[in-house]
Amino acid sequence: MPVTETESLAALPAHGFVRDYVDHAMKLTDSPVAYHLATGLATLATCIDPNLHIWFGGTRLYAPVWMLLVGRSGADRKTTAVAIGSDLLRDINIDLIGDEPGSPEGLRDSLKSNPKQTIFYPEFGEFLQKSNNESSQFAAIRSMMVKLYDCHTVNVRLSSRRLTMENPRLSVLAACTSSHIEEYTGPVDYHGGFMSRFATIHARRERSFSNPPRPDEAERGALIARLTELHTQSAGLCQGFDSRAESILNQWQAQIVAHYASNAPEWTRGAVARAPTLARKVALLYAADFGKAMHGQPFEITLDELVPALSFAELHLKSIIEVTEKLTGSRYGKERKNILAVMERDPTVPCSFSEFLRHTMPRIEKRRAIQILDSLVSEGIAFAF
């Protein structure tokens, strides 16, 4: 089941910019509430102090987030939800909105000019399709974006060229249909790759507007004023969670994440394992929103910020299970079955990889075959060329 309106409303914080943003957006469109929540968080992440971070796993964890809205084409208003957030940022500072890159160099140059930005992909399926070809520029962009996710300086060697991006703060807000995910992604992307880095929100439209109203200019002005204020403020040093919040976080990691890990397909382990990281990022965003992060003094994250962050992470966990379960009956599932059939003919007879591909019917692209074989190896199915 996709995320419901009831679950989404329960995950909202009681106050702050994100709450006000969702309340405002709900009046403008019948897009799912969960889409507005994800968009509000991505919009907030774009505007806060780029130095805001929390220590996690021996390194600094910064606040930028990658959000992926998944739903039906046309019916669920994904693009509309994305547009409301991007229009707000455009009125604050156009430089906060990154262009969709057409090459690794283009992405590098964009981040060099504006290290803190959000790339909006209202039609993310197109990017997935283009980047599915391993020899394309878009495959190189996809690989580079994985390196940018952690917000540390990135040096990439492309042929004879070296691309350097200093301290990037890249957020992503993308919208995609389930069919594009089924067609152009596979388990390797979720096991620990590109797709596992997204907070995935899969929802369905439950409300219906026959004639959406114009925005309330006073409400919209207040949202812009708040984001502008955050854009100019310096964050204090996060000293972690207070004792109550840390206790709840530890219990949540042990119980909730373990539950999803044991009930999820093998290839979702990477996405599930990143849920505690997502929860910390969102808690950090809420500390900037209505906590003490932007007071300029050292601060701790409390239950006020942590509880709605955990609720959002659970929306992601539910969504990622729902979305990836469909991969077994997709193009990937058929290609996996095909490869297994070839392997079972006579696994003792050695052959080259090119010979192996010639035996698959229909012919499977090299990149996808490698992904499927990597997944089979991770599942304990031995096969070697």
DRENFI-984759 format. One record per residue (C-alpha): x, y, z; residue in one letter. Coordinates in Angstrom, 3 decimals. Example, Ala and Ser with C-alpha at 12.3 -4.5 7.8 and 13.67 -1.06 7.14 Angstrom:
# DRENFI-984759
+----------+----------+----------+------+
:       c1 :       c2 :       c3 : rest :
+----------+----------+----------+------+
:   12.300 :   -4.500 :    7.800 :    a :
:   13.670 :   -1.060 :    7.140 :    s :
+----------+----------+----------+------+
# end
This chain:
# DRENFI-984759
+----------+----------+----------+------+
:       c1 :       c2 :       c3 : rest :
+----------+----------+----------+------+
:    0.000 :    0.000 :    0.000 :    m :
:    1.274 :    3.506 :   -0.802 :    p :
:    1.633 :    6.035 :    1.997 :    v :
:   -1.790 :    7.332 :    3.053 :    t :
:   -2.937 :   10.865 :    3.854 :    e :
:   -3.564 :    9.816 :    7.466 :    t :
:   -0.010 :    8.524 :    7.844 :    e :
:    1.398 :   11.639 :    6.227 :    s :
:   -0.546 :   14.037 :    8.443 :    l :
:    0.576 :   12.111 :   11.511 :    a :
:    4.200 :   12.552 :   10.423 :    a :
:    3.986 :   16.358 :   10.265 :    l :
:    5.668 :   18.460 :   12.953 :    p :
:    3.330 :   20.516 :   15.099 :    a :
:    4.744 :   23.869 :   13.960 :    h :
:    7.516 :   25.510 :   11.969 :    g :
:    8.206 :   26.260 :    8.317 :    f :
:    7.630 :   22.701 :    7.067 :    v :
:    4.255 :   22.515 :    8.790 :    r :
:    3.227 :   25.905 :    7.423 :    d :
:    4.467 :   24.939 :    3.970 :    y :
:    2.417 :   21.730 :    3.903 :    v :
:   -0.693 :   23.533 :    5.148 :    d :
:   -0.223 :   26.135 :    2.397 :    h :
:    0.449 :   23.614 :   -0.396 :    a :
:   -2.543 :   21.456 :    0.577 :    m :
:   -4.812 :   24.383 :   -0.223 :    k :
:   -3.371 :   24.773 :   -3.725 :    l :
:   -3.456 :   21.231 :   -5.046 :    t :
:   -4.801 :   17.778 :   -4.271 :    d :
:   -1.335 :   16.215 :   -4.510 :    s :
:   -0.677 :   13.746 :   -1.663 :    p :
:    0.323 :   15.340 :    1.631 :    v :
:    3.466 :   13.184 :    1.693 :    a :
:    4.684 :   14.896 :   -1.492 :    y :
:    4.349 :   18.310 :    0.148 :    h :
:    6.184 :   17.113 :    3.247 :    l :
:    9.109 :   15.843 :    1.170 :    a :
:    9.134 :   19.025 :   -0.928 :    t :
:    9.042 :   21.235 :    2.158 :    g :
:   12.048 :   19.424 :    3.621 :    l :
:   14.018 :   19.674 :    0.363 :    a :
:   13.190 :   23.379 :    0.108 :    t :
:   14.275 :   23.949 :    3.704 :    l :
:   17.526 :   22.034 :    3.144 :    a :
:   18.414 :   24.367 :    0.277 :    t :
:   18.197 :   27.517 :    2.384 :    c :
:   19.927 :   26.694 :    5.657 :    i :
:   23.560 :   27.284 :    6.583 :    d :
:   25.663 :   24.871 :    4.476 :    p :
:   27.902 :   24.256 :    7.492 :    n :
:   25.087 :   22.774 :    9.589 :    l :
:   26.029 :   19.191 :   10.402 :    h :
:   25.986 :   16.417 :   12.972 :    i :
:   28.724 :   13.886 :   13.605 :    w :
:   27.741 :   10.358 :   12.572 :    f :
:   29.902 :    7.357 :   11.798 :    g :
:   33.117 :    9.286 :   12.387 :    g :
:   32.360 :   11.985 :    9.835 :    t :
:   30.241 :   15.084 :    9.369 :    r :
:   26.695 :   14.433 :    8.190 :    l :
:   25.298 :   17.488 :    6.413 :    y :
:   21.643 :   18.407 :    5.932 :    a :
:   21.072 :   18.252 :    2.109 :    p :
:   18.539 :   15.584 :    1.162 :    v :
:   17.531 :   13.683 :   -1.952 :    w :
:   13.770 :   13.206 :   -2.301 :    m :
:   11.989 :   11.004 :   -4.831 :    l :
:    8.225 :   11.303 :   -5.283 :    l :
:    6.782 :    8.146 :   -6.849 :    v :
:    3.242 :    7.914 :   -8.217 :    g :
:    1.039 :    7.516 :  -11.247 :    r :
:    1.559 :    9.633 :  -14.334 :    s :
:   -0.791 :   12.630 :  -14.274 :    g :
:   -3.093 :   11.269 :  -11.589 :    a :
:   -1.015 :   12.029 :   -8.491 :    d :
:    0.168 :   15.573 :   -9.309 :    r :
:    3.875 :   14.902 :   -8.656 :    k :
:    5.058 :   17.720 :  -10.922 :    t :
:    2.636 :   20.156 :   -9.300 :    t :
:    4.009 :   19.369 :   -5.850 :    a :
:    7.581 :   19.895 :   -7.068 :    v :
:    6.682 :   23.192 :   -8.752 :    a :
:    5.280 :   24.756 :   -5.568 :    i :
:    8.616 :   24.296 :   -3.815 :    g :
:   10.766 :   25.391 :   -6.751 :    s :
:    8.675 :   28.545 :   -7.236 :    d :
:    9.329 :   29.549 :   -3.623 :    l :
:   13.090 :   29.157 :   -4.044 :    l :
:   13.006 :   31.094 :   -7.291 :    r :
:   11.519 :   34.067 :   -5.441 :    d :
:   14.246 :   33.891 :   -2.778 :    i :
:   17.338 :   33.390 :   -4.929 :    n :
:   17.324 :   31.925 :   -8.423 :    i :
:   20.875 :   30.653 :   -7.879 :    d :
:   19.553 :   28.152 :   -5.341 :    l :
:   17.968 :   26.226 :   -8.224 :    i :
:   20.424 :   24.134 :  -10.192 :    g :
:   20.021 :   23.253 :  -13.855 :    d :
:   19.512 :   19.653 :  -14.910 :    e :
:   23.082 :   18.792 :  -15.952 :    p :
:   23.757 :   17.454 :  -19.431 :    g :
:   27.334 :   16.402 :  -18.740 :    s :
:   29.694 :   15.813 :  -15.787 :    p :
:   31.463 :   19.053 :  -16.673 :    e :
:   28.151 :   20.900 :  -16.600 :    g :
:   27.407 :   19.577 :  -13.118 :    l :
:   30.904 :   20.508 :  -11.958 :    r :
:   30.634 :   24.046 :  -13.337 :    d :
:   27.205 :   24.534 :  -11.788 :    s :
:   28.428 :   23.462 :   -8.343 :    l :
:   31.533 :   25.592 :   -8.718 :    k :
:   29.343 :   28.647 :   -9.191 :    s :
:   26.758 :   27.639 :   -6.582 :    n :
:   27.914 :   24.883 :   -4.196 :    p :
:   24.556 :   25.049 :   -2.375 :    k :
:   21.655 :   24.229 :   -4.700 :    q :
:   18.764 :   21.906 :   -5.423 :    t :
:   18.265 :   20.153 :   -8.735 :    i :
:   14.596 :   19.638 :   -9.568 :    f :
:   13.677 :   16.664 :  -11.762 :    y :
:    9.916 :   16.830 :  -12.413 :    p :
:   10.381 :   14.051 :  -15.013 :    e :
:   13.047 :   11.887 :  -13.398 :    f :
:   12.169 :    8.884 :  -15.539 :    g :
:   13.853 :   10.598 :  -18.487 :    e :
:   17.103 :   10.862 :  -16.535 :    f :
:   16.890 :    7.211 :  -15.457 :    l :
:   16.351 :    6.163 :  -19.047 :    q :
:   19.301 :    8.185 :  -20.385 :    k :
:   21.648 :    7.138 :  -17.584 :    s :
:   20.800 :    3.469 :  -18.088 :    n :
:   23.252 :    3.419 :  -21.018 :    n :
:   26.680 :    2.940 :  -19.445 :    e :
:   28.445 :    4.780 :  -22.267 :    s :
:   26.300 :    7.934 :  -22.019 :    s :
:   27.152 :   11.236 :  -20.378 :    q :
:   24.169 :   10.717 :  -18.104 :    f :
:   25.635 :    7.502 :  -16.693 :    a :
:   28.732 :    9.530 :  -15.770 :    a :
:   26.512 :   12.192 :  -14.166 :    i :
:   24.735 :    9.500 :  -12.160 :    r :
:   28.062 :    8.128 :  -10.938 :    s :
:   29.282 :   11.600 :  -10.014 :    m :
:   26.103 :   12.381 :   -8.094 :    m :
:   26.668 :    9.320 :   -5.895 :    v :
:   30.010 :   10.821 :   -4.877 :    k :
:   28.388 :   14.199 :   -4.208 :    l :
:   25.780 :   12.784 :   -1.854 :    y :
:   28.027 :   12.943 :    1.227 :    d :
:   28.765 :   16.656 :    0.642 :    c :
:   32.547 :   16.247 :    0.820 :    h :
:   35.001 :   17.577 :   -1.759 :    t :
:   34.956 :   15.335 :   -4.832 :    v :
:   37.751 :   14.749 :   -7.336 :    n :
:   36.779 :   12.770 :  -10.428 :    v :
:   39.097 :   11.663 :  -13.232 :    r :
:   37.377 :   11.519 :  -16.623 :    l :
:   39.747 :   10.365 :  -19.331 :    s :
:   42.460 :   13.045 :  -19.334 :    s :
:   40.401 :   15.537 :  -17.345 :    r :
:   40.111 :   15.989 :  -13.591 :    r :
:   36.910 :   17.450 :  -12.180 :    l :
:   36.955 :   18.942 :   -8.679 :    t :
:   33.937 :   20.047 :   -6.655 :    m :
:   34.709 :   21.803 :   -3.377 :    e :
:   32.344 :   21.204 :   -0.448 :    n :
:   29.175 :   20.636 :   -2.501 :    p :
:   25.777 :   20.912 :   -0.847 :    r :
:   23.504 :   19.300 :   -3.409 :    l :
:   19.867 :   18.491 :   -2.710 :    s :
:   17.646 :   16.720 :   -5.243 :    v :
:   13.868 :   16.742 :   -5.590 :    l :
:   12.674 :   14.330 :   -8.249 :    a :
:    9.368 :   12.877 :   -9.399 :    a :
:    8.970 :    9.577 :  -11.209 :    c :
:    6.423 :    6.935 :  -12.137 :    t :
:    6.643 :    3.371 :  -10.840 :    s :
:    6.881 :    2.108 :  -14.421 :    s :
:   10.076 :    4.074 :  -15.066 :    h :
:   11.619 :    2.691 :  -11.875 :    i :
:   10.671 :   -0.834 :  -12.907 :    e :
:   12.067 :   -0.329 :  -16.394 :    e :
:   15.304 :    1.524 :  -15.708 :    y :
:   16.526 :    0.497 :  -12.251 :    t :
:   17.500 :   -2.792 :  -10.684 :    g :
:   18.417 :   -4.230 :   -7.284 :    p :
:   22.036 :   -3.093 :   -7.515 :    v :
:   20.796 :    0.509 :   -7.606 :    d :
:   19.067 :   -0.097 :   -4.262 :    y :
:   21.547 :   -2.472 :   -2.691 :    h :
:   24.010 :    0.328 :   -2.146 :    g :
:   23.932 :    2.472 :   -5.237 :    g :
:   22.279 :    5.534 :   -6.665 :    f :
:   18.647 :    4.828 :   -5.755 :    m :
:   19.412 :    3.862 :   -2.146 :    s :
:   20.390 :    7.463 :   -1.431 :    r :
:   16.910 :    8.837 :   -2.099 :    f :
:   14.205 :    9.267 :    0.493 :    a :
:   11.478 :    7.587 :   -1.526 :    t :
:    7.868 :    8.631 :   -1.008 :    i :
:    5.248 :    6.524 :   -2.793 :    h :
:    1.748 :    7.959 :   -2.398 :    a :
:   -1.632 :    8.165 :   -4.093 :    r :
:   -3.925 :   11.157 :   -4.460 :    r :
:   -6.894 :   10.850 :   -2.083 :    e :
:   -8.350 :   14.349 :   -2.326 :    r :
:   -9.831 :   15.988 :   -5.422 :    s :
:   -9.939 :   19.668 :   -6.417 :    f :
:  -12.170 :   20.672 :   -9.307 :    s :
:  -10.950 :   24.288 :   -9.261 :    n :
:   -7.756 :   24.901 :   -7.215 :    p :
:   -7.595 :   28.398 :   -5.703 :    p :
:   -4.944 :   31.050 :   -6.183 :    r :
:   -2.216 :   31.132 :   -3.523 :    p :
:   -2.869 :   33.174 :   -0.427 :    d :
:   -0.263 :   35.899 :   -0.944 :    e :
:    0.053 :   36.613 :    2.796 :    a :
:    0.765 :   32.937 :    3.539 :    e :
:    3.175 :   32.641 :    0.655 :    r :
:    4.924 :   35.864 :    1.668 :    g :
:    5.402 :   34.549 :    5.203 :    a :
:    6.980 :   31.348 :    3.851 :    l :
:    9.355 :   33.338 :    1.642 :    i :
:   10.257 :   35.607 :    4.560 :    a :
:   11.049 :   32.616 :    6.765 :    r :
:   13.230 :   30.929 :    4.131 :    l :
:   15.014 :   34.228 :    3.440 :    t :
:   15.728 :   34.585 :    7.153 :    e :
:   17.121 :   31.043 :    7.337 :    l :
:   19.187 :   31.689 :    4.206 :    h :
:   21.074 :   34.493 :    5.977 :    t :
:   21.507 :   32.910 :    9.429 :    q :
:   24.520 :   31.007 :   10.722 :    s :
:   24.014 :   27.667 :   12.441 :    a :
:   25.442 :   26.666 :   15.791 :    g :
:   27.463 :   23.522 :   16.432 :    l :
:   25.312 :   20.423 :   16.862 :    c :
:   26.416 :   18.425 :   19.889 :    q :
:   24.248 :   15.439 :   19.081 :    g :
:   21.025 :   14.300 :   20.730 :    f :
:   19.984 :   14.909 :   24.289 :    d :
:   19.679 :   11.829 :   26.483 :    s :
:   15.951 :   11.235 :   25.905 :    r :
:   16.212 :   11.656 :   22.144 :    a :
:   19.273 :    9.419 :   21.935 :    e :
:   17.486 :    6.664 :   23.856 :    s :
:   14.464 :    6.787 :   21.535 :    i :
:   16.687 :    6.862 :   18.437 :    l :
:   18.585 :    3.773 :   19.597 :    n :
:   15.348 :    1.896 :   20.267 :    q :
:   13.966 :    2.891 :   16.876 :    w :
:   17.074 :    1.699 :   15.062 :    q :
:   17.004 :   -1.624 :   16.871 :    a :
:   13.288 :   -2.283 :   16.362 :    q :
:   11.880 :   -0.477 :   13.326 :    i :
:   14.854 :   -0.726 :   10.995 :    v :
:   15.455 :   -4.354 :   11.985 :    a :
:   11.796 :   -5.124 :   11.225 :    h :
:   11.995 :   -3.692 :    7.727 :    y :
:   15.377 :   -5.310 :    7.075 :    a :
:   14.006 :   -8.753 :    7.919 :    s :
:   10.820 :   -8.313 :    5.859 :    n :
:   12.289 :   -6.586 :    2.832 :    a :
:   13.708 :   -7.982 :   -0.407 :    p :
:   17.451 :   -8.572 :   -0.333 :    e :
:   18.210 :   -5.675 :   -2.654 :    w :
:   16.512 :   -3.081 :   -0.424 :    t :
:   19.045 :   -3.594 :    2.360 :    r :
:   21.084 :   -0.571 :    1.284 :    g :
:   18.067 :    1.730 :    1.269 :    a :
:   16.844 :    0.350 :    4.619 :    v :
:   20.301 :    0.672 :    6.135 :    a :
:   20.336 :    4.363 :    5.184 :    r :
:   17.100 :    5.090 :    7.084 :    a :
:   18.927 :    6.077 :   10.315 :    p :
:   21.039 :    8.492 :    8.261 :    t :
:   17.869 :    9.958 :    6.749 :    l :
:   16.297 :   10.299 :   10.209 :    a :
:   19.334 :   12.234 :   11.439 :    r :
:   19.305 :   14.538 :    8.419 :    k :
:   15.609 :   15.322 :    8.853 :    v :
:   16.042 :   15.857 :   12.606 :    a :
:   18.839 :   18.293 :   11.782 :    l :
:   16.527 :   20.112 :    9.365 :    l :
:   13.840 :   20.369 :   12.021 :    y :
:   16.447 :   21.716 :   14.450 :    a :
:   17.032 :   24.493 :   11.910 :    a :
:   13.299 :   24.905 :   11.339 :    d :
:   11.958 :   25.215 :   14.881 :    f :
:   14.748 :   23.961 :   17.148 :    g :
:   17.857 :   25.791 :   18.326 :    k :
:   20.214 :   25.175 :   15.416 :    a :
:   20.020 :   28.685 :   13.996 :    m :
:   20.610 :   30.530 :   17.288 :    h :
:   24.350 :   30.586 :   16.617 :    g :
:   25.136 :   28.637 :   19.807 :    q :
:   25.936 :   24.950 :   20.429 :    p :
:   22.726 :   22.920 :   20.587 :    f :
:   21.319 :   19.433 :   21.026 :    e :
:   18.537 :   17.754 :   19.087 :    i :
:   15.519 :   16.953 :   21.250 :    t :
:   12.471 :   14.719 :   20.958 :    l :
:   10.565 :   17.634 :   19.435 :    d :
:   12.752 :   17.405 :   16.334 :    e :
:   13.489 :   13.674 :   16.429 :    l :
:    9.952 :   12.245 :   16.611 :    v :
:    8.659 :   13.783 :   13.329 :    p :
:   12.008 :   12.908 :   11.705 :    a :
:   11.534 :    9.249 :   12.625 :    l :
:    7.982 :    9.373 :   11.314 :    s :
:    9.220 :   10.677 :    7.965 :    f :
:   11.868 :    7.955 :    7.815 :    a :
:    9.127 :    5.385 :    8.334 :    e :
:    7.175 :    6.817 :    5.387 :    l :
:   10.317 :    6.248 :    3.332 :    h :
:   10.747 :    2.678 :    4.620 :    l :
:    7.168 :    1.784 :    3.777 :    k :
:    7.525 :    3.362 :    0.338 :    s :
:   10.807 :    1.689 :   -0.560 :    i :
:    9.391 :   -1.754 :    0.222 :    i :
:    6.303 :   -1.038 :   -1.881 :    e :
:    8.268 :    0.278 :   -4.848 :    v :
:   10.979 :   -2.385 :   -4.950 :    t :
:    8.611 :   -5.319 :   -4.515 :    e :
:    7.356 :   -4.580 :   -8.029 :    k :
:   10.822 :   -5.045 :   -9.506 :    l :
:   10.477 :   -8.816 :   -9.345 :    t :
:    7.785 :   -8.752 :  -12.057 :    g :
:    9.433 :   -6.031 :  -14.103 :    s :
:   11.974 :   -6.039 :  -16.883 :    r :
:   14.616 :   -6.794 :  -14.254 :    y :
:   12.699 :   -9.846 :  -13.049 :    g :
:   12.421 :  -11.221 :  -16.570 :    k :
:   16.108 :  -10.628 :  -17.295 :    e :
:   17.117 :  -12.205 :  -13.995 :    r :
:   15.064 :  -15.295 :  -14.836 :    k :
:   16.707 :  -15.394 :  -18.282 :    n :
:   20.219 :  -15.229 :  -16.814 :    i :
:   19.439 :  -17.939 :  -14.279 :    l :
:   18.177 :  -20.161 :  -17.085 :    a :
:   21.447 :  -19.703 :  -18.993 :    v :
:   23.476 :  -20.427 :  -15.869 :    m :
:   21.548 :  -23.623 :  -15.224 :    e :
:   22.245 :  -25.108 :  -18.661 :    r :
:   25.701 :  -26.317 :  -17.603 :    d :
:   27.393 :  -24.236 :  -14.910 :    p :
:   30.597 :  -26.298 :  -15.188 :    t :
:   31.355 :  -25.173 :  -18.744 :    v :
:   33.452 :  -21.987 :  -18.668 :    p :
:   32.747 :  -19.191 :  -21.129 :    c :
:   33.590 :  -15.551 :  -21.681 :    s :
:   31.202 :  -12.806 :  -20.675 :    f :
:   30.468 :  -11.964 :  -24.329 :    s :
:   29.660 :  -15.619 :  -25.026 :    e :
:   27.411 :  -15.659 :  -21.991 :    f :
:   25.479 :  -12.639 :  -23.260 :    l :
:   24.976 :  -14.275 :  -26.648 :    r :
:   23.125 :  -17.126 :  -24.956 :    h :
:   20.582 :  -14.791 :  -23.331 :    t :
:   17.332 :  -14.327 :  -25.218 :    m :
:   16.374 :  -11.602 :  -25.675 :    p :
:   19.861 :  -10.102 :  -25.587 :    r :
:   20.550 :   -8.267 :  -22.320 :    i :
:   22.551 :   -5.060 :  -22.191 :    e :
:   26.003 :   -5.461 :  -20.680 :    k :
:   25.389 :   -2.979 :  -17.866 :    r :
:   22.140 :   -4.609 :  -16.809 :    r :
:   23.672 :   -8.083 :  -16.996 :    a :
:   26.495 :   -6.963 :  -14.689 :    i :
:   23.975 :   -5.507 :  -12.243 :    q :
:   21.964 :   -8.715 :  -12.164 :    i :
:   25.056 :  -10.893 :  -11.755 :    l :
:   26.292 :   -8.655 :   -8.923 :    d :
:   22.929 :   -9.074 :   -7.226 :    s :
:   23.060 :  -12.866 :   -7.654 :    l :
:   26.538 :  -12.948 :   -6.152 :    v :
:   25.367 :  -10.876 :   -3.171 :    s :
:   22.582 :  -13.404 :   -2.660 :    e :
:   25.078 :  -16.248 :   -2.485 :    g :
:   24.576 :  -17.658 :   -5.979 :    i :
:   28.103 :  -18.472 :   -7.200 :    a :
:   28.969 :  -17.888 :  -10.833 :    f :
:   32.278 :  -16.992 :  -12.439 :    a :
:   33.624 :  -16.424 :  -15.903 :    f :
+----------+----------+----------+------+
# end
